[in-house]
Amino acid sequence: MPEKITNIAKNTSYFTFALVLQKVISFTYFILIARSLLPEDLGKYYFAISFTTIFAIFIDLGLANVLTREIAKYKEKASDFLSSALAIKLPLAILSLSALVVLINLMGYPALTRQLVYLSSVCMILDSFTLTFFACSRGLHNLFFESIAAVVFQIIVMALGLAALYLKLDLRFLMLALAAASLFNFVYSACLIKYKWKIKIKRKIDLKLIKLIVKITVPFGLFAIFQRLYMYLDSVLLSILAGDKEVGLYQIAFKIIFALQFLPMAFTASLYPAFASYWAKNREQLAITFERAMSYLIIISLPISAGIIALADKIILLFKPEYGEAILPLRIIMCSLVFIFLNFPVGSLLNACDKQKINTANMGAALLLSVIMNIFLIPLYGTAGASITVVTSNFFMFILGMFRVSAIIKYNKSKIILIFFKSAVSVFVMILTALLLKHDLNIFFTVVAAGIAYLVVLFFIGGFKREDIISMYRAFAKKSI
């Protein structure tokens, strides 16, 4: 048992490090292509990715999660599960690709945009099957090879993408860089299945097993569809209702928010098993752990949100002058960061307490609100309208989640509110520091000085103690699967 735990810890450490490195490379690459492209071209590029990413979920429908779980329980049946999963995915891939091609042609987009979507759909198909192959590796308790692939994928994209920019090639070659990286991942993961894990793909179809997998997949699939639409439909609606330039401007804020989500993801990775254990054995400790999680994420998210709002004009200088219109959307969308962070422990708690259906319903309600608001606000306010929608829908999902949490556990609401108040006071001092220094110092030194001011004030007014620092470090450093 100790050896198994050690292996899990090693695997998780590899994967966590790989994800951090991948996000750093990915965001650096995004800055470089944004500096090289006008907002209109960046908008075309990311519209194609967003459009195909939505269709990608209809190929997987949560199958990867089911595959990992079932292979982990029945390793000797790995070949049967993989073969059945592929038998389900192949027709889904054909149907999704056909629907994508028909729809993009009916929508009246120019030839270049359609070609970008076609190239991105190649990535969509390859990535979906790669996900299936790596799901088998996860089921066999191995994340090492997937960790390598995550980093190599991003390196290939960056190397080929920068070469395309240097040679002044058009957007199709940037998309080809993604396709090349996806092809590498597909071949690499398929080779692992065949040569490393020696899992054979059977030609004979097991209808009983397929029916079982479909039945298990439905709850996972519904949530996955809602989540994918919630994340990417706004970019598609922006393209349809406001044009490519607005999509390009919106990507600045979207990518920053997306990159920052690693923090609550890493934090809640250790929370889920603890929540599940306390739900079964110690409800009082469950409430205490939830309070701490909410408090820590408030302490982390509030200064990041306020800091980016205060320094948005400086941050946009990392890109081109043409992205100046992205300052307001960035400031608006950063108001949602606190709710985005806090939704992670809320969702984790609901899942740990066997309330997955509530999470799915909350995500569906937030998606519906998001679509309605975007349809009304984007034609009026463009990117700013989409940003207002992000703030409102995340706040709405937070309220729904907290309402459900209150019905499950008895936690100290005043304790969380007090931490929020203390953090807000400290953030006020931090913002004053940033505003005083940002015209005299570069952005790096301004951020460091403002961050120190925040921590010092928060410490002296009792926002955190020495043991909180140790506890927070352990939460990030010691994770379980």
Wavefront OBJ file of the C-alpha trace (Angstrom):
o trace
v 0.000 0.000 0.000
v 2.723 2.591 0.846
v 4.433 1.810 -2.479
v 1.168 2.422 -4.340
v 0.672 5.747 -2.569
v 4.255 6.737 -3.437
v 3.638 5.920 -7.111
v 0.445 7.985 -7.126
v 2.276 10.913 -5.515
v 5.073 10.690 -8.107
v 2.614 10.496 -10.998
v 0.680 13.489 -9.722
v 3.869 15.493 -9.195
v 4.962 14.755 -12.777
v 1.582 15.748 -14.172
v 1.271 18.890 -12.052
v 4.756 20.054 -13.071
v 3.962 19.277 -16.717
v 0.706 21.258 -16.580
v 2.462 24.268 -15.045
v 5.176 24.134 -17.708
v 2.596 23.625 -20.448
v 0.584 26.658 -19.310
v 3.716 28.824 -19.139
v 4.734 27.818 -22.678
v 1.155 28.150 -23.937
v 0.627 31.632 -22.513
v 4.049 32.793 -23.746
v 3.153 31.526 -27.217
v -0.198 33.308 -27.048
v 1.525 36.613 -26.213
v 3.932 36.148 -29.136
v 1.229 35.377 -31.704
v -0.961 38.208 -30.384
v 2.001 40.593 -30.808
v 2.385 39.374 -34.392
v -1.270 39.362 -35.445
v -3.937 42.030 -35.648
v -7.056 41.459 -33.492
v -9.051 40.467 -36.608
v -6.602 37.689 -37.516
v -6.296 36.517 -33.921
v -10.090 36.415 -33.842
v -10.271 34.201 -36.945
v -7.684 31.826 -35.476
v -9.400 31.441 -32.107
v -12.888 31.317 -33.574
v -11.832 28.213 -35.516
v -10.396 26.628 -32.358
v -13.443 27.524 -30.239
v -15.877 26.298 -32.887
v -14.209 22.892 -33.253
v -13.604 22.560 -29.501
v -17.363 22.667 -28.949
v -17.902 19.848 -31.454
v -15.065 17.820 -29.905
v -17.085 17.116 -26.771
v -19.708 15.296 -28.862
v -17.020 12.780 -29.835
v -15.931 11.987 -26.292
v -19.084 12.685 -24.222
v -17.240 11.863 -21.007
v -15.974 8.485 -22.277
v -12.425 9.241 -21.120
v -13.519 9.558 -17.486
v -15.474 6.307 -17.667
v -12.574 4.509 -19.354
v -10.119 5.616 -16.665
v -12.447 4.598 -13.852
v -13.385 1.189 -15.265
v -9.837 0.196 -16.286
v -8.607 1.212 -12.828
v -11.141 -1.245 -11.364
v -10.761 -4.034 -13.944
v -7.275 -3.868 -15.472
v -7.644 -7.305 -17.043
v -10.539 -5.950 -19.148
v -8.605 -2.941 -20.496
v -8.678 -4.319 -24.045
v -12.457 -4.840 -23.934
v -13.139 -1.359 -22.552
v -10.826 0.385 -25.032
v -12.244 -1.540 -28.007
v -15.812 -0.723 -26.985
v -14.955 2.951 -26.397
v -13.419 3.194 -29.877
v -16.474 1.481 -31.377
v -18.588 4.250 -29.837
v -16.239 7.093 -30.782
v -15.676 6.265 -34.449
v -19.285 6.918 -35.562
v -19.494 9.902 -33.194
v -16.347 11.355 -34.812
v -17.821 10.946 -38.304
v -21.141 12.507 -37.259
v -19.465 15.417 -35.422
v -17.117 16.149 -38.317
v -19.991 16.031 -40.816
v -22.121 18.361 -38.689
v -19.184 20.744 -38.267
v -18.477 20.929 -42.013
v -22.151 21.439 -42.913
v -22.702 24.108 -40.252
v -19.591 26.179 -40.999
v -20.591 26.270 -44.683
v -24.159 27.286 -43.864
v -22.949 30.134 -41.631
v -21.518 32.093 -44.560
v -17.949 32.515 -43.332
v -15.203 33.432 -45.858
v -12.928 30.778 -47.370
v -9.988 31.435 -45.010
v -12.132 30.994 -41.889
v -13.632 27.782 -43.278
v -10.168 26.440 -44.075
v -8.995 27.238 -40.535
v -11.993 25.324 -39.178
v -11.204 22.336 -41.421
v -7.591 22.267 -40.199
v -8.706 22.675 -36.601
v -11.130 19.767 -37.064
v -8.127 17.539 -37.827
v -6.801 18.476 -34.380
v -10.266 17.803 -32.953
v -10.368 14.217 -34.248
v -6.761 13.376 -33.354
v -6.980 14.932 -29.875
v -10.169 13.056 -29.089
v -8.587 9.658 -29.765
v -5.399 10.719 -27.981
v -7.550 11.514 -24.943
v -8.969 7.982 -25.097
v -5.527 6.379 -25.248
v -4.209 8.449 -22.340
v -7.368 7.601 -20.370
v -6.167 3.986 -20.477
v -2.773 5.051 -19.102
v -4.520 6.894 -16.282
v -6.555 3.802 -15.528
v -3.271 1.931 -15.169
v -2.118 4.601 -12.668
v 0.480 6.124 -14.968
v 0.664 9.846 -15.709
v 4.366 10.033 -16.523
v 4.070 9.509 -20.283
v 1.079 11.842 -20.550
v 3.090 14.472 -18.669
v 5.882 14.232 -21.245
v 3.375 14.480 -24.095
v 1.704 17.576 -22.611
v 4.987 19.501 -22.663
v 6.276 18.156 -26.002
v 2.929 19.010 -27.629
v 3.243 22.639 -26.562
v 6.898 22.818 -27.613
v 6.011 21.540 -31.104
v 3.168 24.074 -31.414
v 5.406 26.916 -30.288
v 8.399 25.954 -32.458
v 6.398 25.463 -35.661
v 4.105 28.403 -34.922
v 6.990 30.815 -34.365
v 8.648 29.525 -37.541
v 5.440 30.314 -39.441
v 5.353 33.817 -37.939
v 9.051 34.401 -38.720
v 8.530 33.341 -42.341
v 5.415 35.565 -42.477
v 3.179 32.660 -43.472
v -0.585 32.981 -43.180
v -2.948 31.756 -40.453
v -3.338 28.322 -42.020
v 0.272 27.516 -41.161
v -0.311 28.494 -37.532
v -3.166 25.990 -37.498
v -0.952 23.407 -39.203
v 1.449 23.772 -36.267
v -1.392 22.677 -33.975
v -2.273 19.800 -36.304
v 1.349 18.594 -36.360
v 1.489 18.584 -32.551
v -1.838 16.741 -32.389
v -0.533 14.139 -34.845
v 2.554 13.603 -32.668
v 0.406 13.110 -29.569
v -1.898 10.695 -31.391
v 0.960 8.506 -32.677
v 2.788 8.673 -29.335
v -0.271 7.685 -27.277
v -1.239 4.925 -29.736
v 2.291 3.490 -29.545
v 2.050 3.462 -25.748
v -1.157 1.446 -25.959
v 0.351 -1.088 -28.351
v 3.963 -1.408 -27.207
v 4.090 -0.241 -23.582
v 0.747 -1.412 -22.177
v 0.220 -4.119 -24.809
v -3.516 -3.477 -24.977
v -5.002 -5.044 -28.089
v -7.863 -3.437 -29.962
v -10.442 -6.100 -30.755
v -12.437 -6.060 -33.977
v -15.362 -7.945 -32.455
v -17.997 -5.595 -31.034
v -19.331 -6.380 -27.558
v -22.822 -4.859 -27.630
v -23.501 -5.570 -23.950
v -20.349 -3.751 -22.868
v -21.077 -0.863 -25.235
v -24.560 -0.464 -23.713
v -23.043 -0.525 -20.215
v -20.459 2.132 -21.125
v -23.120 4.355 -22.717
v -25.285 4.061 -19.596
v -22.374 5.022 -17.314
v -21.279 7.839 -19.636
v -24.577 9.777 -19.754
v -24.118 11.767 -16.471
v -20.488 12.555 -17.353
v -21.444 13.496 -20.905
v -24.184 15.949 -19.989
v -21.927 17.885 -17.617
v -19.079 17.824 -20.163
v -21.354 19.271 -22.869
v -22.604 22.046 -20.576
v -19.062 22.859 -19.427
v -17.605 22.966 -22.948
v -20.428 25.154 -24.251
v -20.120 27.421 -21.216
v -16.396 27.931 -21.853
v -16.290 28.346 -25.634
v -19.714 29.375 -26.944
v -19.108 33.035 -26.058
v -16.237 33.252 -28.583
v -18.435 31.716 -31.286
v -21.324 34.084 -30.494
v -18.919 37.038 -30.546
v -17.773 36.040 -34.028
v -21.354 35.687 -35.281
v -22.788 38.802 -33.606
v -19.827 41.215 -33.532
v -17.057 40.001 -35.855
v -13.513 38.620 -35.761
v -11.935 41.711 -34.195
v -14.090 41.378 -31.080
v -13.083 37.708 -30.754
v -9.414 38.706 -30.931
v -9.839 41.375 -28.247
v -11.796 38.971 -26.045
v -9.035 36.356 -26.196
v -6.702 38.603 -24.157
v -8.978 38.437 -21.124
v -10.037 34.832 -21.777
v -6.468 33.516 -21.945
v -5.444 35.311 -18.744
v -8.461 33.903 -16.872
v -7.858 30.451 -18.369
v -4.188 30.445 -17.328
v -5.012 31.525 -13.766
v -7.503 28.682 -13.311
v -4.586 26.354 -12.690
v -4.328 27.746 -9.146
v -7.757 26.589 -7.887
v -7.436 23.375 -9.925
v -4.176 22.525 -8.166
v -5.606 23.507 -4.797
v -8.811 21.471 -5.100
v -6.906 18.404 -6.354
v -6.104 17.670 -2.707
v -9.563 18.690 -1.478
v -11.723 16.166 -3.308
v -10.496 12.992 -1.548
v -10.538 14.836 1.795
v -14.100 16.049 1.194
v -15.215 12.533 0.221
v -13.601 11.009 3.314
v -15.025 13.611 5.724
v -18.491 13.311 4.144
v -18.491 9.631 5.073
v -16.816 9.894 8.492
v -16.660 13.426 9.935
v -19.184 16.089 8.838
v -17.813 18.673 11.295
v -14.320 18.388 9.827
v -15.859 18.618 6.351
v -17.326 22.026 7.235
v -14.008 23.239 8.700
v -12.068 22.095 5.620
v -14.575 23.819 3.325
v -14.277 27.075 5.301
v -10.485 26.977 5.033
v -10.590 26.240 1.315
v -12.915 29.179 0.681
v -10.797 31.474 2.866
v -7.519 30.525 1.185
v -8.920 30.999 -2.314
v -10.359 34.399 -1.355
v -6.915 35.421 -0.075
v -5.340 34.269 -3.363
v -7.947 35.430 -5.897
v -8.924 38.862 -4.584
v -5.472 40.502 -4.950
v -4.903 38.885 -8.359
v -8.262 40.152 -9.594
v -7.825 43.673 -8.195
v -4.184 43.849 -9.281
v -4.949 43.004 -12.900
v -7.846 45.486 -12.911
v -5.517 48.234 -11.643
v -2.664 47.368 -14.021
v -4.727 46.355 -17.073
v -3.372 49.242 -19.159
v 0.198 48.129 -18.388
v -0.577 44.452 -19.048
v -2.009 45.245 -22.484
v 1.376 46.784 -23.376
v 2.671 43.198 -23.525
v 0.658 42.938 -26.747
v 0.217 45.459 -29.609
v -1.244 48.997 -29.490
v -4.146 47.636 -31.559
v -5.268 45.671 -28.484
v -5.887 48.846 -26.465
v -9.643 48.237 -26.723
v -9.146 45.044 -24.674
v -8.409 47.023 -21.478
v -12.065 47.519 -20.496
v -13.127 43.891 -21.203
v -10.093 42.673 -19.241
v -11.044 44.833 -16.251
v -14.651 43.661 -16.386
v -13.889 39.965 -16.771
v -11.364 40.013 -13.910
v -14.277 40.829 -11.573
v -15.356 37.216 -12.111
v -12.052 35.703 -10.936
v -13.073 35.416 -7.274
v -16.270 33.555 -8.210
v -14.413 31.322 -10.677
v -11.902 30.370 -7.962
v -14.588 29.776 -5.316
v -16.691 27.648 -7.659
v -13.923 25.020 -7.624
v -14.240 23.998 -3.935
v -18.032 24.385 -4.135
v -18.197 21.997 -7.100
v -15.663 19.660 -5.517
v -17.731 19.462 -2.317
v -20.953 18.707 -4.203
v -19.249 15.939 -6.193
v -17.682 14.464 -3.049
v -21.119 14.396 -1.391
v -22.648 12.470 -4.331
v -24.457 15.546 -5.663
v -23.097 15.376 -9.218
v -26.569 15.966 -10.666
v -26.772 19.273 -8.796
v -23.448 20.348 -10.311
v -24.740 19.443 -13.769
v -27.999 21.351 -13.188
v -26.088 24.414 -11.921
v -23.790 24.353 -14.952
v -26.801 24.019 -17.260
v -28.563 26.968 -15.596
v -25.410 29.119 -15.840
v -25.020 28.142 -19.503
v -28.621 29.135 -20.277
v -28.157 32.511 -18.564
v -24.860 33.010 -20.417
v -26.400 32.340 -23.834
v -29.382 34.645 -23.207
v -27.197 37.487 -21.902
v -24.671 37.150 -24.738
v -27.400 37.281 -27.380
v -28.673 40.569 -25.908
v -25.405 42.191 -24.748
v -22.915 41.342 -27.519
v -24.779 43.306 -30.256
v -24.942 46.309 -27.878
v -21.525 46.272 -26.198
v -19.367 43.753 -28.089
v -16.521 42.283 -26.054
v -17.547 44.260 -22.965
v -20.989 42.637 -23.178
v -19.465 39.149 -23.284
v -17.278 40.073 -20.296
v -20.304 41.265 -18.297
v -21.927 37.915 -19.069
v -18.906 36.019 -17.711
v -19.083 37.942 -14.420
v -22.854 37.532 -14.050
v -23.006 33.840 -14.976
v -20.111 32.895 -12.673
v -21.693 34.835 -9.810
v -25.004 33.099 -10.556
v -23.352 29.664 -10.510
v -21.612 30.568 -7.231
v -24.926 31.546 -5.594
v -26.590 28.329 -6.803
v -23.690 26.253 -5.490
v -23.549 27.959 -2.089
v -27.300 27.527 -1.682
v -26.872 23.777 -2.157
v -23.793 23.616 0.086
v -25.758 25.302 2.894
v -28.326 22.505 2.682
v -25.627 19.829 2.986
v -23.262 21.095 5.714
v -23.352 23.630 8.536
v -20.397 25.944 8.049
v -19.485 29.298 9.584
v -20.553 31.897 6.989
v -19.376 34.837 9.118
v -15.842 33.419 9.162
v -15.650 33.438 5.362
v -17.207 36.930 5.173
v -14.660 38.237 7.706
v -11.772 36.858 5.642
v -13.247 38.516 2.565
v -13.485 41.846 4.418
v -9.880 41.617 5.687
v -8.643 40.684 2.221
v -10.592 43.600 0.717
v -8.976 46.059 3.171
v -5.534 44.673 2.301
v -6.337 44.841 -1.409
v -7.245 48.529 -1.014
v -3.740 49.225 0.330
v -2.255 47.062 -2.426
v -4.099 49.004 -5.145
v -2.959 52.349 -3.720
v 0.618 51.054 -3.786
v 0.251 49.858 -7.387
v -1.308 53.125 -8.586
v 1.429 55.174 -6.917
v 4.248 53.105 -8.412
v 3.011 52.014 -11.839
v 4.114 55.212 -13.612
v 7.612 55.151 -12.101
v 8.446 51.417 -12.066
v 8.037 48.679 -14.651
v 5.162 46.259 -14.220
v 7.265 43.518 -12.589
v 8.548 45.689 -9.715
v 5.123 47.292 -9.312
v 3.490 43.868 -8.904
v 6.128 42.717 -6.400
v 5.834 45.871 -4.274
v 2.017 45.795 -4.320
v 2.007 42.084 -3.464
v 4.277 42.641 -0.464
v 2.023 45.478 0.732
v -1.011 43.177 0.498
v 0.595 40.340 2.467
v 1.986 42.620 5.180
v -1.348 44.356 5.806
v -3.286 41.078 5.685
v -0.916 39.472 8.178
v -1.114 42.354 10.665
v -4.923 42.514 10.606
v -5.149 38.761 11.188
v -6.115 37.599 7.711
v -3.747 34.650 7.976
v -1.288 33.091 10.394
v 1.931 31.119 10.084
v 0.054 27.789 10.258
v -2.184 28.932 7.384
v 0.894 29.366 5.177
v 2.037 25.834 6.033
v -1.450 24.430 5.406
v -1.774 26.234 2.061
v 1.664 25.034 0.957
v 0.726 21.452 1.760
v -2.520 21.778 -0.175
v -0.634 22.781 -3.321
v 2.404 20.547 -2.851
v 0.787 17.325 -1.687
v -1.980 16.152 -3.989
v -3.797 12.916 -4.546
v -5.612 11.456 -7.498
l 1 2 3 4 5 6 7 8 9 10 11 12 13 14 15 16 17 18 19 20 21 22 23 24 25 26 27 28 29 30 31 32 33 34 35 36 37 38 39 40 41 42 43 44 45 46 47 48 49 50 51 52 53 54 55 56 57 58 59 60 61 62 63 64 65 66 67 68 69 70 71 72 73 74 75 76 77 78 79 80 81 82 83 84 85 86 87 88 89 90 91 92 93 94 95 96 97 98 99 100 101 102 103 104 105 106 107 108 109 110 111 112 113 114 115 116 117 118 119 120 121 122 123 124 125 126 127 128 129 130 131 132 133 134 135 136 137 138 139 140 141 142 143 144 145 146 147 148 149 150 151 152 153 154 155 156 157 158 159 160 161 162 163 164 165 166 167 168 169 170 171 172 173 174 175 176 177 178 179 180 181 182 183 184 185 186 187 188 189 190 191 192 193 194 195 196 197 198 199 200 201 202 203 204 205 206 207 208 209 210 211 212 213 214 215 216 217 218 219 220 221 222 223 224 225 226 227 228 229 230 231 232 233 234 235 236 237 238 239 240 241 242 243 244 245 246 247 248 249 250 251 252 253 254 255 256 257 258 259 260 261 262 263 264 265 266 267 268 269 270 271 272 273 274 275 276 277 278 279 280 281 282 283 284 285 286 287 288 289 290 291 292 293 294 295 296 297 298 299 300 301 302 303 304 305 306 307 308 309 310 311 312 313 314 315 316 317 318 319 320 321 322 323 324 325 326 327 328 329 330 331 332 333 334 335 336 337 338 339 340 341 342 343 344 345 346 347 348 349 350 351 352 353 354 355 356 357 358 359 360 361 362 363 364 365 366 367 368 369 370 371 372 373 374 375 376 377 378 379 380 381 382 383 384 385 386 387 388 389 390 391 392 393 394 395 396 397 398 399 400 401 402 403 404 405 406 407 408 409 410 411 412 413 414 415 416 417 418 419 420 421 422 423 424 425 426 427 428 429 430 431 432 433 434 435 436 437 438 439 440 441 442 443 444 445 446 447 448 449 450 451 452 453 454 455 456 457 458 459 460 461 462 463 464 465 466 467 468 469 470 471 472 473 474 475 476 477 478 479 480 481
